[in-house]
């Protein structure tokens, strides 16, 4: 789960009583809204979130192979 307000918290939830905050950021909703305004694709943050849920991050995410031209065996990372 990601909670975005004045900052963002990334929380792993395994069950109703088993959850852990994994990470966070000081970048929050105002930065998100500013980015939406700059790219001009969405005027409503709910539309942007719905599009993100339906999207395919593999079109944007870089893999280890994209960065190193193959796997990084020293760290046990396949391409």
Secondary structure, DSSP 8 states (H G I E B T S, - for coil): -EEESSSEEEEEEEETTEEEEEEEES--HHHHHHHHHHH-S-SSHHHHHHHHHHS-GGGT---HHHHHSS-BGGGTB--
